Amino acid sequence: MPQHSSVPRTGPHLIAYADRLGGDVRALGALLDGPLAGAFDGVHVLPFYDPYDGADAGFDPRDHTAVDPRLGSWDDVRALSANRAVMADVIVNHMSAASARFADVRARGDDSPWAGMFLTLSSVFPDGATEADLARIYRPRPGLPFTAMTLGGERRLVWTTFTPDQVDLDVRHPVAWDYLTSVIDALTSAGVRILRLDAVGYTGKEPGTDCFMTASSHALTARICEHAHARGAQVLVEVHGHHLQQIEIARNVDLVYDFALPPLLLHALTAADLEPLGRWLALRPGNCVTVLDTHDGIGVVDVGSSDLVPGVPGLMAPEQIDALVETIHVNSRGTSRQATGAAASNLDLYQVNCTYFEALGRDDRRYLLARLLQLFVPGIPQVYYVGLLAGGNDMDLLQATGVGRDVNRHRYTPEEVERDLGRPVVRALLTALRLRRTHPAFGGEFSWAIDGTRAELAWNVAEHRAELVLDVSDAAFEVSVSGDTGMAVVLSDRSV
C-alpha cells in the first residue's frame, strides 16, 4: 500500500576520520572540494581531539576541547565548516582515564576538585548494591561495568561502561556539566553545527533501573539541546536499541539515527524479503539520519526484540536475524566472524564487524542498490568513507590491533583513494549522491509501494520527479528523474 510523508530537503553527508581519509582536517576538506565536489552538503568528522588515536580511536579524549595538532587546529575546523555543515562528536558518557582531571583524582581521591565528575559504584549506590541491582545494569559488552582503581590511596570501583580506559562521567555534578558545556562551546565556536551525542543513553545511572535511557538520560539530552540551540547547533542522538525507543527519542530531539535500516536492507537483498522494511517505512520517524555503515559495526539489536521493551517484537524475527548474521559471515568469506564477538576485543554484543560492501559479498550491483535505497529513504543520508569507496574488510589492520571494528576503519593512502574513485561502483555511487543533493524532487513528498519482491520509491514536487524501481530477487533496478525532456533513466543495474 502506498505511503506518503513530507520532509525538508537534506543533502548527503560524508562520515570520515580525518587521518584515515586525507591525512588531516585540511586534506579532508581538499578531497570534499576536489574529487568529491558536489556530492556532499556536510561531513561528520570523527573524533579529532587530543589524542585522535587513543584506546578507542578518539572516543577516549584526554582533552575534548583541543584539536590534536597532528590533525590541524580549530582554524582548520572553522575553514572546513565555511561552506558545508560539519558534525562532530560530544562524548558525553566518559573521558579518558589518562586525562589530566582523572589523573588528579587518582592522586588525590575525594580531595581533587574533579572528583565529583567521575562515577564510582557508590556514586549511584551510596548504600551498596544488591545482586539484583548489578544484574539489572544494561551494558553492550560482557561483564559488569566497573574497574577496580586506586583513587587517593583507596581502592574503588570506577564505572567504566565501555573499557577501563574510558571513565564514566557523573553528569549530575556541576563540574561535569561545566566540562560538557566547554566542549560544546569549543565546537560551536569553530562552526560545528550538528552535535552527535555519543553514548548518551548510558549517562543516566539510577538505582532501581537498568541504567540505560533513563529519565536522567532524557533530562541531560534536553539540557544539552537547549545549550546547543542557543549556539545555533542541532543535536543528533546516538542510541542503539529497540526500534520503538528510536521513535520515542525522535519526538524530543532534532535528529536520530535510523539504525534499523542497515540490517533491514541487508535482509531484503540477501533473503529477497521486503516485508520487514515495509513495516519500518510505515513507522519510522521523519527526522532521521540514515546510515548503512559507521565507524562501529552493523547493528542487529535495532531490528530485534529487547529486554528494554519487554513483550514487544522486533522488526525481524530471531531466526531471520540469525540467518542474516550467518549470511554476512558467509558473504565475507569468514572474515567478519574473525572480527566479531569473542573473536576480537572491544566486544559489542549487538554488532557484526564488517564493511557493508563485504556483507553483500562484494556484489557491486546489490551494493549500489542498497545505497540507492538509503538515498531514497527520507532523512539526511550519511555515507561512511570506507563505504563511499566500497572497501572490503581490512584484515591486516585487524591482525595488527586485535580490535574487531578496525576491519572497517581502513587507513587510505592517496593512491588508494585515486584508484577506488575510478571503480565503476564508486563512480555510480557518486553520481547518485550528486543527484540526491541537487535534484529538486528530493525537496518534495516521498511515496513508496511494495509488491512482493518489487518496490518503487519516489519523490515529487511540482513538475519534478525522481523514482527508484527495483526487484530484490535479482537486484534489478532503475533510477529515473525528470528533466527538460521528461523522465530519463540515469542509473540502473547495468551501471556496474
C-alpha positions as CSV (number, residue, x, y, z in Angstrom):
1,M,0.0,0.0,0.0
2,P,1.5,3.4,-1.0
3,Q,2.6,5.6,1.9
4,H,3.3,9.4,1.9
5,S,5.3,11.8,4.0
6,S,6.8,15.3,3.7
7,V,10.2,16.1,5.0
8,P,12.6,19.0,4.4
9,R,15.2,18.6,1.7
10,T,18.6,17.4,3.1
11,G,21.7,16.6,1.1
12,P,24.1,13.8,1.8
13,H,26.9,13.9,4.3
14,L,30.3,12.1,4.5
15,I,31.5,10.3,7.6
16,A,35.3,10.1,7.9
17,Y,38.3,10.1,10.2
18,A,40.5,12.9,9.0
19,D,43.6,10.8,9.5
20,R,42.3,7.8,7.6
21,L,40.9,9.8,4.6
22,G,43.1,12.6,3.5
23,G,45.5,12.7,6.5
24,D,44.3,15.7,8.4
25,V,41.4,18.1,8.6
26,R,42.7,20.4,5.8
27,A,43.3,17.4,3.5
28,L,39.9,16.1,4.1
29,G,38.5,19.5,3.1
30,A,40.6,19.3,-0.1
31,L,39.0,16.0,-1.0
32,L,35.5,17.3,-0.5
33,D,36.3,20.4,-2.6
34,G,38.2,18.3,-5.2
35,P,37.2,14.8,-6.5
36,L,34.2,14.6,-4.2
37,A,32.9,18.1,-5.1
38,G,29.1,18.3,-5.5
39,A,28.4,15.0,-3.7
40,F,28.1,16.2,-0.1
41,D,26.4,19.0,1.8
42,G,28.1,18.1,5.1
43,V,30.7,16.0,6.8
44,H,30.9,14.2,10.1
45,V,34.5,14.4,11.2
46,L,35.1,11.5,13.6
47,P,37.0,12.5,16.8
48,F,39.8,14.8,16.0
49,Y,40.5,15.6,19.7
50,D,43.7,15.1,21.7
51,P,44.6,12.3,21.1
52,Y,42.8,11.1,18.0
53,D,44.5,7.7,18.2
54,G,43.8,6.6,21.8
55,A,42.5,3.3,23.0
56,D,39.1,3.8,21.2
57,A,40.1,5.7,18.1
58,G,39.5,9.1,19.5
59,F,36.4,8.3,21.6
60,D,38.6,8.5,24.7
61,P,40.0,12.0,24.6
62,R,42.4,13.4,27.2
63,D,41.3,16.9,26.1
64,H,38.0,17.1,24.4
65,T,38.4,20.9,23.8
66,A,41.7,20.6,21.9
67,V,42.2,19.6,18.3
68,D,45.1,17.1,18.0
69,P,47.9,19.2,16.5
70,R,48.8,16.3,14.2
71,L,45.4,16.8,12.5
72,G,45.2,20.6,12.5
73,S,43.7,23.3,14.5
74,W,40.4,24.9,15.4
75,D,41.0,27.3,12.5
76,D,41.1,24.3,10.1
77,V,37.8,23.1,11.5
78,R,36.4,26.6,11.1
79,A,37.6,26.6,7.4
80,L,36.0,23.2,6.8
81,S,32.7,24.5,8.1
82,A,32.7,27.6,6.0
83,N,30.7,26.1,3.1
84,R,29.3,22.9,4.5
85,A,27.6,21.5,7.6
86,V,30.1,20.0,10.0
87,M,29.1,17.4,12.6
88,A,31.3,16.5,15.5
89,D,31.1,14.2,18.5
90,V,30.3,15.3,22.0
91,I,31.5,12.3,24.1
92,V,29.0,12.7,27.0
93,N,29.4,9.5,28.8
94,H,33.1,9.2,29.6
95,M,36.6,10.7,29.5
96,S,40.0,9.1,29.1
97,A,41.4,7.5,32.2
98,A,44.7,9.3,31.1
99,S,43.1,12.8,31.2
100,A,44.7,15.4,33.5
101,R,41.5,15.6,35.5
102,F,41.3,11.9,36.3
103,A,45.0,11.7,36.9
104,D,44.4,14.3,39.7
105,V,41.6,12.1,41.1
106,R,43.8,9.1,41.1
107,A,46.4,11.0,43.1
108,R,44.1,12.9,45.5
109,G,40.9,11.0,45.6
110,D,38.0,13.0,47.0
111,D,40.3,15.9,47.7
112,S,40.6,16.6,44.0
113,P,38.3,19.3,42.6
114,W,37.4,16.9,39.8
115,A,36.4,14.0,42.0
116,G,32.7,14.7,41.7
117,M,32.6,14.4,37.9
118,F,33.6,10.8,37.8
119,L,31.3,7.9,38.7
120,T,32.1,5.1,41.1
121,L,29.8,2.3,42.3
122,S,29.0,4.3,45.4
123,S,28.1,7.4,43.4
124,V,24.9,5.6,42.2
125,F,24.5,3.1,45.1
126,P,25.7,5.0,48.2
127,D,24.2,2.3,50.5
128,G,25.6,-0.5,48.4
129,A,24.2,-2.5,45.5
130,T,22.4,-5.8,45.7
131,E,23.0,-8.7,43.3
132,A,19.7,-7.8,41.6
133,D,20.8,-4.1,41.2
134,L,24.1,-5.2,39.5
135,A,22.4,-7.9,37.3
136,R,19.9,-5.3,36.0
137,I,22.5,-2.9,34.6
138,Y,22.5,-2.8,30.8
139,R,25.9,-3.0,29.2
140,P,26.7,-3.6,25.5
141,R,29.6,-5.9,26.4
142,P,30.0,-8.9,28.7
143,G,30.6,-8.4,32.4
144,L,29.9,-5.6,34.8
145,P,30.8,-2.0,34.0
146,F,33.3,-1.5,36.8
147,T,37.1,-1.4,37.0
148,A,39.0,-1.5,40.3
149,M,41.3,1.5,40.6
150,T,43.1,3.3,43.4
151,L,41.9,6.8,44.0
152,G,43.8,8.8,46.6
153,G,45.2,5.7,48.2
154,E,41.7,4.0,48.4
155,R,40.6,1.0,46.3
156,R,37.4,2.0,44.5
157,L,35.1,0.5,41.8
158,V,35.1,3.1,39.0
159,W,32.3,3.0,36.5
160,T,33.6,2.1,33.0
161,T,30.8,1.2,30.7
162,F,33.0,0.6,27.6
163,T,36.6,0.0,28.5
164,P,38.9,0.5,31.5
165,D,40.5,3.4,29.5
166,Q,37.1,5.3,29.4
167,V,35.9,6.5,32.8
168,D,32.2,7.4,33.1
169,L,31.1,10.9,34.0
170,D,28.7,11.8,36.7
171,V,26.6,14.1,34.5
172,R,24.6,15.2,37.6
173,H,27.5,17.1,39.0
174,P,28.1,20.8,38.3
175,V,31.7,20.2,37.4
176,A,30.8,17.6,34.8
177,W,28.2,20.0,33.3
178,D,30.7,22.8,33.1
179,Y,33.0,20.4,31.3
180,L,30.4,19.4,28.8
181,T,29.4,23.0,28.0
182,S,33.0,23.9,27.5
183,V,33.2,21.1,24.8
184,I,30.0,22.3,23.1
185,D,31.2,25.9,23.2
186,A,34.6,25.0,21.6
187,L,32.9,23.1,18.8
188,T,30.2,25.7,18.0
189,S,32.7,28.5,18.1
190,A,34.6,26.7,15.3
191,G,31.4,26.5,13.2
192,V,30.3,22.9,14.1
193,R,26.5,22.9,13.6
194,I,25.5,19.3,14.4
195,L,26.5,17.8,17.6
196,R,26.4,14.0,17.8
197,L,25.8,12.8,21.4
198,D,27.9,9.7,21.7
199,A,26.6,7.0,24.0
200,V,24.2,9.4,25.7
201,G,21.9,6.5,26.6
202,Y,24.4,5.3,29.2
203,T,24.6,8.6,31.1
204,G,21.5,8.2,33.3
205,K,22.6,5.8,36.0
206,E,19.7,5.5,38.5
207,P,19.2,2.9,41.3
208,G,16.3,0.5,40.6
209,T,16.7,0.8,36.8
210,D,18.8,-0.8,34.1
211,C,20.8,2.5,33.9
212,F,20.1,2.9,30.2
213,M,17.9,5.6,28.6
214,T,16.5,6.5,32.0
215,A,14.7,9.8,32.9
216,S,18.1,11.2,33.7
217,S,19.4,10.4,30.2
218,H,16.4,12.2,28.7
219,A,16.8,15.2,31.0
220,L,20.5,15.5,30.1
221,T,19.7,15.4,26.4
222,A,17.1,18.1,26.8
223,R,19.6,20.3,28.7
224,I,22.3,19.8,26.1
225,C,19.7,20.6,23.3
226,E,18.8,23.9,25.0
227,H,22.5,24.8,25.3
228,A,23.3,23.8,21.7
229,H,20.3,25.5,20.2
230,A,21.3,28.8,21.9
231,R,24.5,28.5,19.9
232,G,23.0,27.6,16.6
233,A,23.6,23.9,16.6
234,Q,21.4,20.9,16.2
235,V,21.7,17.7,18.2
236,L,21.8,14.1,16.9
237,V,21.3,11.3,19.5
238,E,23.2,8.1,19.0
239,V,21.4,5.2,20.7
240,H,21.2,1.5,19.7
241,G,18.1,-0.2,21.0
242,H,14.6,-1.4,20.2
243,H,13.0,0.5,17.3
244,L,10.3,1.9,19.5
245,Q,12.9,3.6,21.6
246,Q,14.2,5.4,18.5
247,I,10.6,6.6,17.7
248,E,10.2,7.9,21.2
249,I,13.6,9.6,21.3
250,A,12.9,11.3,17.9
251,R,9.9,13.2,19.4
252,N,12.2,15.1,21.7
253,V,15.4,15.8,19.7
254,D,16.5,17.3,16.4
255,L,17.8,14.1,14.8
256,V,18.1,10.4,15.5
257,Y,19.9,7.6,13.6
258,D,17.9,5.1,11.6
259,F,20.0,2.2,12.8
260,A,17.3,-0.3,11.7
261,L,17.8,0.5,8.0
262,P,21.2,-1.3,7.6
263,P,20.1,-4.8,8.7
264,L,16.7,-4.4,7.0
265,L,18.4,-3.6,3.7
266,L,20.8,-6.5,4.1
267,H,18.0,-8.8,4.8
268,A,16.0,-7.6,1.8
269,L,18.9,-8.0,-0.5
270,T,20.1,-11.4,0.8
271,A,16.7,-13.1,1.6
272,A,14.7,-11.3,-1.2
273,D,12.2,-10.2,1.5
274,L,11.0,-6.6,1.7
275,E,8.3,-7.2,4.3
276,P,10.3,-6.1,7.4
277,L,11.5,-3.0,5.5
278,G,7.9,-2.1,4.5
279,R,6.8,-2.3,8.1
280,W,9.6,0.1,9.2
281,L,8.9,2.6,6.4
282,A,5.4,2.9,7.8
283,L,6.6,3.6,11.3
284,R,10.0,5.4,11.2
285,P,10.3,9.0,12.3
286,G,11.0,11.7,9.7
287,N,13.9,13.4,11.5
288,C,16.4,10.6,10.8
289,V,20.0,10.4,9.8
290,T,20.3,7.3,7.6
291,V,23.4,5.2,7.6
292,L,24.4,1.8,6.3
293,D,27.8,1.8,7.9
294,T,29.7,3.8,10.5
295,H,32.9,3.6,12.5
296,D,31.2,0.9,14.5
297,G,29.8,-2.5,13.4
298,I,26.5,-3.3,11.7
299,G,23.8,-3.3,14.5
300,V,21.3,-6.1,14.8
301,V,19.7,-5.1,18.2
302,D,17.9,-2.3,16.3
303,V,15.7,-4.8,14.5
304,G,15.2,-7.4,17.2
305,S,13.3,-7.7,20.4
306,S,14.8,-6.3,23.5
307,D,14.6,-6.7,27.3
308,L,14.5,-2.9,27.3
309,V,11.0,-3.1,25.7
310,P,9.7,-6.4,27.1
311,G,7.0,-8.2,25.2
312,V,7.2,-6.2,22.0
313,P,8.6,-8.0,19.0
314,G,11.3,-6.5,16.8
315,L,11.1,-5.7,13.1
316,M,12.7,-9.1,12.3
317,A,12.2,-12.4,13.9
318,P,15.1,-14.1,15.8
319,E,15.5,-16.7,13.2
320,Q,15.7,-14.0,10.5
321,I,18.4,-12.2,12.4
322,D,20.4,-15.4,13.0
323,A,20.2,-16.1,9.3
324,L,21.3,-12.6,8.4
325,V,24.3,-12.7,10.7
326,E,25.4,-16.1,9.2
327,T,24.9,-14.7,5.7
328,I,27.2,-11.8,6.5
329,H,29.8,-14.2,7.7
330,V,29.4,-16.4,4.6
331,N,29.5,-13.4,2.2
332,S,32.6,-12.0,3.9
333,R,34.3,-15.5,3.5
334,G,34.5,-15.7,7.2
335,T,36.4,-12.5,7.8
336,S,33.6,-10.9,9.7
337,R,33.4,-13.9,12.0
338,Q,37.0,-13.3,12.9
339,A,36.2,-9.7,13.8
340,T,33.0,-10.2,15.8
341,G,32.2,-11.2,19.3
342,A,34.6,-13.3,21.3
343,A,37.0,-13.4,18.4
344,A,38.0,-9.8,18.9
345,S,38.4,-7.2,21.6
346,N,36.1,-4.3,22.3
347,L,33.2,-6.7,22.3
348,D,29.8,-5.4,21.2
349,L,27.0,-7.8,21.8
350,Y,24.7,-6.2,19.3
351,Q,27.0,-5.6,16.3
352,V,28.7,-7.6,13.5
353,N,32.0,-6.1,12.5
354,C,32.2,-6.0,8.7
355,T,32.2,-3.5,5.9
356,Y,28.8,-3.1,4.1
357,F,30.3,-4.0,0.8
358,E,31.8,-7.2,2.2
359,A,28.5,-8.0,3.9
360,L,26.9,-8.1,0.5
361,G,29.6,-10.4,-0.9
362,R,31.4,-7.6,-2.8
363,D,28.5,-7.6,-5.2
364,D,28.7,-4.2,-7.0
365,R,25.1,-4.4,-8.2
366,R,23.5,-5.2,-4.8
367,Y,25.7,-2.8,-3.1
368,L,24.7,0.1,-5.3
369,L,21.1,-0.8,-4.9
370,A,21.5,-0.7,-1.1
371,R,23.0,2.8,-1.4
372,L,20.2,3.9,-3.7
373,L,17.6,2.7,-1.2
374,Q,19.4,4.6,1.5
375,L,19.4,7.8,-0.6
376,F,15.7,7.5,-1.4
377,V,14.5,6.9,2.1
378,P,13.7,10.2,3.9
379,G,16.3,11.7,6.1
380,I,19.9,13.0,5.9
381,P,21.9,10.3,4.2
382,Q,25.4,9.8,5.7
383,V,28.0,7.7,3.9
384,Y,31.0,6.3,5.7
385,Y,34.3,6.8,4.0
386,V,35.0,3.1,3.6
387,G,31.5,2.6,2.2
388,L,32.0,5.5,-0.2
389,L,35.0,3.7,-1.7
390,A,33.3,0.3,-1.5
391,G,36.0,-1.0,0.8
392,G,36.5,-4.6,1.9
393,N,37.4,-5.9,5.4
394,D,40.9,-4.8,6.4
395,M,42.3,-8.0,7.9
396,D,45.8,-6.6,8.1
397,L,44.6,-3.8,10.4
398,L,42.6,-6.3,12.5
399,Q,45.6,-8.5,12.9
400,A,47.7,-5.6,13.9
401,T,45.4,-4.2,16.5
402,G,43.1,-7.1,17.6
403,V,40.2,-4.6,17.6
404,G,37.2,-6.1,15.7
405,R,35.8,-2.8,14.4
406,D,39.1,-2.0,12.7
407,V,38.1,-4.2,9.8
408,N,36.0,-1.3,8.8
409,R,38.5,1.5,9.6
410,H,41.0,1.3,6.8
411,R,43.7,3.9,6.5
412,Y,43.6,5.0,2.9
413,T,46.7,6.3,1.1
414,P,46.2,9.0,-1.6
415,E,47.0,6.3,-4.2
416,E,44.2,4.0,-2.9
417,V,41.7,6.9,-2.9
418,E,42.5,7.7,-6.5
419,R,42.3,4.1,-7.5
420,D,39.0,3.4,-5.9
421,L,37.4,6.6,-7.2
422,G,37.9,5.2,-10.6
423,R,35.9,2.0,-9.9
424,P,32.5,1.8,-11.7
425,V,30.6,1.1,-8.5
426,V,32.2,4.2,-6.8
427,R,31.6,6.4,-9.8
428,A,28.0,5.3,-9.9
429,L,27.6,6.0,-6.2
430,L,29.0,9.5,-6.6
431,T,26.5,10.1,-9.5
432,A,23.7,9.0,-7.1
433,L,25.0,11.3,-4.3
434,R,25.2,14.3,-6.6
435,L,21.7,13.5,-7.9
436,R,20.3,13.2,-4.3
437,R,21.9,16.5,-3.4
438,T,20.8,18.6,-6.4
439,H,17.5,17.3,-7.9
440,P,14.5,19.4,-6.9
441,A,12.2,16.4,-6.4
442,F,14.0,15.4,-3.2
443,G,12.6,18.5,-1.6
444,G,9.1,17.3,-2.1
445,E,6.9,14.5,-1.0
446,F,8.1,10.9,-0.6
447,S,5.9,7.9,-1.5
448,W,6.6,4.2,-1.7
449,A,4.9,0.9,-2.6
450,I,6.0,-2.7,-2.1
451,D,4.6,-5.7,-4.1
452,G,6.3,-9.0,-3.2
453,T,10.0,-8.6,-4.2
454,R,9.4,-5.4,-6.1
455,A,9.3,-1.9,-4.8
456,E,9.0,1.7,-6.0
457,L,10.2,4.7,-4.1
458,A,9.6,8.2,-5.4
459,W,9.9,11.9,-4.7
460,N,7.7,14.6,-6.2
461,V,7.4,18.3,-6.1
462,A,5.6,20.3,-8.8
463,E,6.8,19.0,-12.2
464,H,9.9,17.3,-10.7
465,R,10.1,13.6,-10.0
466,A,12.7,11.1,-9.0
467,E,11.9,7.4,-8.8
468,L,13.7,4.1,-7.9
469,V,12.1,0.9,-9.2
470,L,13.7,-2.3,-8.0
471,D,13.4,-6.1,-7.5
472,V,15.3,-7.6,-4.7
473,S,15.1,-11.1,-6.1
474,D,17.8,-10.3,-8.7
475,A,18.9,-6.8,-7.7
476,A,17.4,-5.3,-10.8
477,F,16.8,-1.5,-10.6
478,E,16.4,1.7,-12.5
479,V,16.6,5.3,-11.3
480,S,14.7,7.8,-13.4
481,V,14.4,11.5,-12.9
482,S,12.5,14.3,-14.6
483,G,14.4,16.8,-16.8
484,D,13.9,19.1,-19.7
485,T,12.7,16.3,-22.0
486,G,10.7,14.3,-19.5
487,M,11.7,11.3,-17.4
488,A,15.1,9.7,-18.2
489,V,16.9,6.7,-16.7
490,V,20.1,8.0,-15.0
491,L,21.3,4.8,-13.2
492,S,20.5,1.1,-13.5
493,D,21.8,-2.3,-12.6
494,R,23.7,-2.0,-15.9
495,S,25.7,0.9,-14.5
496,V,28.1,-1.5,-12.7
